[in-house]
Amino acid sequence: MRHVSLREFRTRGSKALLEVPAGETTLLVGQNGPAYFLVPVLGNIVQEDRELRRAMAKASLRAGWILAESAGRISDREIDEEIQQTRASRRLRKTG
């Protein structure tokens, strides 16, 4: 995944993305860290949708991860388990 600064993207637009290979997801990064994902919609829309949902899920969990890290009570393994449990419960809701 390529990183492009928000400032460069605002001032140069599409020229800032010329070095990014076609079809690659791009992360726009601001002064305070990651800000936006640019996700191309080209071929397999299902795969693109999965990548976008994964990115959105990570972003929504970020606050909890920061809190857990500062508390020092949760490991990466525990975070991964929580994600898996959430995915499993969503699958049950869809099928059930």
C-alpha positions as CSV (number, residue, x, y, z in Angstrom):
1,M,0.0,0.0,0.0
2,R,1.4,3.4,-1.0
3,H,1.3,6.4,1.3
4,V,0.6,9.9,-0.1
5,S,0.6,13.0,2.1
6,L,-2.7,14.8,2.3
7,R,-0.9,18.1,1.5
8,E,0.6,16.6,-1.7
9,F,-2.8,15.1,-2.7
10,R,-4.6,18.4,-2.2
11,T,-2.1,20.5,-4.1
12,R,-1.2,18.0,-6.9
13,G,-4.3,15.8,-7.1
14,S,-4.0,13.0,-9.6
15,K,-0.3,13.8,-10.3
16,A,0.4,12.8,-6.7
17,L,-1.0,9.4,-7.5
18,L,1.0,8.8,-10.7
19,E,3.6,6.6,-8.8
20,V,0.9,4.4,-7.4
21,P,0.4,1.2,-9.5
22,A,-3.1,0.9,-11.0
23,G,-5.5,-0.8,-8.7
24,E,-3.5,-0.4,-5.6
25,T,-5.1,1.0,-2.4
26,T,-3.5,4.2,-1.3
27,L,-3.4,5.6,2.2
28,L,-3.6,9.4,2.5
29,V,-1.5,10.5,5.5
30,G,-1.9,13.8,7.3
31,Q,0.2,15.5,10.0
32,N,-1.6,13.5,12.7
33,G,-1.2,10.1,10.9
34,P,-3.4,8.2,8.5
35,A,-6.5,10.0,7.4
36,Y,-8.2,8.4,4.3
37,F,-8.0,5.3,2.1
38,L,-8.3,5.6,-1.6
39,V,-9.7,2.3,-2.8
40,P,-9.9,1.8,-6.6
41,V,-12.9,0.1,-8.0
42,L,-11.8,-1.8,-11.0
43,G,-12.6,-5.4,-11.3
44,N,-13.5,-7.7,-8.5
45,I,-15.9,-5.5,-6.5
46,V,-16.4,-8.2,-3.9
47,Q,-12.7,-8.2,-3.0
48,E,-12.6,-4.4,-3.1
49,D,-15.6,-4.3,-0.7
50,R,-13.8,-6.8,1.7
51,E,-10.7,-4.6,1.8
52,L,-12.7,-1.5,2.4
53,R,-14.7,-3.1,5.2
54,R,-11.5,-4.5,6.8
55,A,-10.0,-1.0,6.7
56,M,-13.2,0.5,8.2
57,A,-13.2,-2.2,10.9
58,K,-9.6,-1.4,11.9
59,A,-10.3,2.3,12.0
60,S,-13.4,1.7,14.3
61,L,-11.3,-0.5,16.6
62,R,-8.4,2.0,16.8
63,A,-9.7,3.8,19.8
64,G,-10.2,0.6,21.7
65,W,-6.7,-0.6,20.8
66,I,-5.2,2.6,22.0
67,L,-7.1,2.3,25.3
68,A,-6.1,-1.3,25.7
69,E,-2.5,-0.5,24.9
70,S,-2.4,2.2,27.5
71,A,-4.0,0.0,30.1
72,G,-1.6,-2.8,29.2
73,R,-4.2,-5.5,29.7
74,I,-4.9,-6.8,26.2
75,S,-2.5,-8.5,23.8
76,D,-2.5,-8.6,20.0
77,R,-3.8,-12.2,20.3
78,E,-6.8,-11.0,22.4
79,I,-7.5,-8.3,19.9
80,D,-7.5,-10.8,17.0
81,E,-9.8,-13.1,19.0
82,E,-12.2,-10.3,19.5
83,I,-12.2,-9.5,15.8
84,Q,-12.9,-13.2,15.0
85,Q,-15.7,-13.3,17.5
86,T,-17.3,-10.2,16.0
87,R,-17.0,-11.7,12.5
88,A,-18.6,-15.0,13.6
89,S,-21.5,-13.2,15.3
90,R,-22.1,-11.2,12.1
91,R,-22.1,-14.3,10.0
92,L,-24.7,-15.9,12.4
93,R,-26.9,-12.8,12.0
94,K,-26.7,-13.0,8.2
95,T,-27.5,-16.7,8.1
96,G,-29.8,-17.0,11.0
